[in-house]
Amino acid sequence: LPSLYMVIVLQPPANACNSALHDPRLAVEGYLHPVCTFKTVDGVVSSSPDAIRPSRIKVTQPERNLTGCTTCWLPIVRSGQHEESAKQVVGSSHKNASVWLSSGSGNCLAVCSLNFRSSKSGAGPGSGRSRHGWGGVHRRSRQMQRAAIRAGRWAVRVRPSQQSGAQVRFLNIHEYLSHDILRKFSVPTANGFPARTPEEAAEAARKIGGKDFVVKAQVLAGGRGKGRFTNGFEGGVHAANSPGQVRDLAAKMLGQHLVTKQTDSKGRPVDIVYVVERLFIRRECYFAILLDRSANGPVLVASPKGGMDIEKVAAETPDFIFKAAVDDLEAGPTDDQLSTLAAGMGFSEENSLDEAKKVMSSLYQLFRKTDATLVEINPLCETHDGRVRCTDAKLNFDDNAEYRQKEIFELRDRKQEDPREVMASEYGLNYIGLDGNIGCLVNGAGLAMATMDIIKLQGGSPANFLDLGGGATERTVTKAFEILNMDQRVEAILVNIFGGIMKCDVIALGLIAAVTTTDMKKPLVVRLEGTNVDEAKKLIEDSGLRMMTCDDLEDAARKAVRVAEIVRMARDVHIDVKFELPL
């Protein structure tokens, strides 16, 4: 990111003192965490590249916008270097204010919400509603990065709209299965059939009839059209003119791994191809329904610029992105909202406007009744004969709704998921795989986040988020160590336990069992504090195992980072370093 700015758009509550909020002497103290992940308004996820230290900035020229808010562009100082001020002015029409984290080019990186409280009793929403004086909405914000802002006699707290650090996991199903669900809700799609062998693909083409087909590799990742197979074949979406060509294309895709911009270097396995009729398209649009925390509910997003480069459209030409928030979840979007979105996509009374509105309304019913978190149609097409068709669909569903969406969750393809996460879920471990080299085993989500933060501040990179929770047993702790030990990316393991509900001696027993029953070759750095810590240390000492122990978290993180560096340096010069326990 070339530069970052904290943009404060202040809009006071009705009973607020405006002069205090519009004070040009506003002092701001901001902090953006180095491993914090934010979701942008256009759906792109960005991470900060390095630490941005807190800095106090005086605002001398706040700007007024058409909504009556005060807008202040605040350059966040990085490493003592001042950045140029941004020029874009962002407004807010919400009851409270909004904070935008933006790059110098004006592209929005994140949206945060502001809640006001008065330093005096009585005024301002959120004051006095919790023991901390902030609104109840902030009671569960321990995992979120925070910044304190003082404006006159009003205090403002910043709450990122996307939970930082941890990834949100939702059920994602293949395109051909998504099309089956679309058809159940009377959403028009292209005719097609899945195939697991080249011969089945050719037979699917014969069922469709005609001589125009499209063969699509089925992987749970975007960017298939511009992807590359591990056998060198380019592109995961191809047109064909005969069943024979369909068979040949399927033979090049099936059994291979497809690498896209949304996968790692190994790609995702292709076990199924989807053979569909080829539509002759006049226009390609984009339509999606997603949950937006800043809007407190579903938001419909539309664009006349659909296709593979919708991310580029959102970044470079945001004027082509149209949005509508749904206020009534049962009734769904209003007719006026649907008309506005359809017109924004280029439909008119003479040009399939009513059909486009009907498709969007049906998609919303699908979104609501299936507990979906994302319904993305890219592209939503208008054919040459005036029909509206959904040619590519991506559906995500809330994992917490599995108990009432059993049929949908039976469609899960675990081969497409991170095997580490699949194994962890079988044992009730809250695990999310990352791309770093230092494995983390921690109890408590807040402590796990803090551990990852400190690893990053010490120059390392966490390989996972792993929260044992309060009900872990010796068996689950042992399994957690096995998952970390089998991960080839992990070069060192940091154990950070604060014994409360989870007692330190249980962790120690699991650690000893893991080391003695598995081929544990990775160096261990252990920090134990809290309930039964003395018993835990004695268990480790009596076991005869030698490992690096620390009482201070920062020291433990520093040692883990340095040990991992030793392993990496040795590998760079083709030296095999083994850490044997006991030594």
Helices and strands as residue ranges (DSSP letters): E 4-10, H 18-21, E 27-32, E 37-39, E 45-47, E 52-58, E 63-64, E 70-75, E 97-103, E 108-118, G 136-138, E 147-151, E 154-160, E 170-172, H 175-184, E 192-195, H 198-208, E 213-217, G 224-226, E 228-229, E 237-240, H 243-253, E 257-259, E 268-269, E 273-277, E 281-292, G 293-295, E 297-303, H 310-316, G 318-320, E 322-325, H 335-344, H 353-369, E 372-383, E 388-390, E 393-398, G 399-404, H 406-409, G 414-416, H 419-426, E 430-433, E 438-442, H 445-457, E 464-467, H 474-486, E 492-499, H 504-517, E 524-530, H 533-543, E 548-550, H 553-572
